[in-house]
């Protein structure tokens, strides 16, 4: 995975990463521009599911993307939030 350096706009490279949880990683990046050499840490997190797993882990609770939810699921979520 790559990101763009916020300083010189060159590509950065992920040097390593550490799992923080089932849905979060701490990643270390380095700019590919030797004149810049900016390095930084980014947290990568799964925010929602586009398609639910066929083998779901009950301990992982990720919402389904709004565009993929059925009307019934949207109503259930609304009721949970407003009850």
RODO-2510 file (C-alpha; in nm, 4 decimals, decimal comma):
residues 83
     n   res          X          Y          Z
     1     x     0,0000     0,0000     0,0000
     2     x     0,1203     0,3503    -0,0763
     3     x     0,0192     0,7024     0,0148
     4     x     0,1222     1,0406    -0,1229
     5     x     0,3682     1,2426     0,0837
     6     x     0,1848     1,5481     0,2201
     7     x     0,5023     1,7581     0,1817
     8     x     0,6623     1,6852    -0,1565
     9     x     0,3732     1,4893    -0,3167
    10     x     0,5913     1,1903    -0,4067
    11     x     0,4794     0,8330    -0,3419
    12     x     0,5494     0,6894     0,0017
    13     x     0,6082     0,3254     0,0800
    14     x     0,4801     0,1288     0,3747
    15     x     0,7876    -0,0065     0,5504
    16     x     0,6137    -0,2151     0,8148
    17     x     0,2899    -0,2481     1,0051
    18     x     0,1667    -0,3860     1,3348
    19     x    -0,1761    -0,5285     1,4060
    20     x    -0,3498    -0,3236     1,6759
    21     x    -0,6823    -0,5115     1,6650
    22     x    -0,8873    -0,7238     1,4247
    23     x    -0,9789    -0,4102     1,2290
    24     x    -0,6847    -0,1711     1,2905
    25     x    -0,3187    -0,1639     1,1848
    26     x    -0,0428     0,0831     1,2722
    27     x     0,1633     0,1404     0,9575
    28     x     0,5030     0,3082     0,9149
    29     x     0,5629     0,4993     0,5893
    30     x     0,8688     0,6572     0,4250
    31     x     0,8702     0,9080     0,1395
    32     x     1,0427     0,7775    -0,1745
    33     x     1,1943     1,1205    -0,2476
    34     x     1,5461     1,1146    -0,0972
    35     x     1,5498     1,4958    -0,0737
    36     x     1,2356     1,4848     0,1444
    37     x     1,2746     1,1623     0,3484
    38     x     0,9574     1,2329     0,5457
    39     x     0,8487     0,9369     0,7590
    40     x     0,5202     0,8988     0,9439
    41     x     0,2801     0,6630     1,1148
    42     x    -0,0744     0,6036     0,9886
    43     x    -0,3546     0,4040     1,1416
    44     x    -0,5494     0,1924     0,8929
    45     x    -0,8929     0,0836     1,0054
    46     x    -1,1760    -0,1129     0,8488
    47     x    -1,4756     0,1196     0,8824
    48     x    -1,7599    -0,0835     0,7320
    49     x    -1,8392    -0,3877     0,5211
    50     x    -1,9294    -0,3677     0,1548
    51     x    -2,0276    -0,7354     0,1547
    52     x    -2,0693    -0,9448     0,4683
    53     x    -1,8374    -1,2400     0,5195
    54     x    -1,9597    -1,5913     0,4425
    55     x    -1,7643    -1,6953     0,7552
    56     x    -1,8405    -1,4161     1,0056
    57     x    -1,6539    -1,3910     1,3349
    58     x    -1,9130    -1,3010     1,5984
    59     x    -1,6582    -1,0865     1,7857
    60     x    -1,6179    -0,8551     1,4848
    61     x    -1,8991    -0,6028     1,4579
    62     x    -1,8761    -0,3920     1,1412
    63     x    -2,1703    -0,2045     0,9930
    64     x    -2,2730    -0,2738     0,6366
    65     x    -2,2197     0,0100     0,3886
    66     x    -2,5263     0,2385     0,3691
    67     x    -2,5626     0,1723    -0,0020
    68     x    -2,5760    -0,2047     0,0632
    69     x    -2,8269    -0,2075     0,3492
    70     x    -3,1824    -0,3178     0,2926
    71     x    -3,4661    -0,0909     0,3981
    72     x    -3,5393    -0,3218     0,6926
    73     x    -3,1757    -0,3053     0,8126
    74     x    -3,1814     0,0749     0,7875
    75     x    -3,5027     0,0905     0,9926
    76     x    -3,3572    -0,1452     1,2564
    77     x    -3,0436     0,0674     1,2877
    78     x    -3,2529     0,3848     1,3140
    79     x    -3,4652     0,2286     1,5887
    80     x    -3,1563     0,1135     1,7824
    81     x    -3,0074     0,4638     1,7756
    82     x    -3,3325     0,6377     1,8684
    83     x    -3,4541     0,4065     2,1466
***
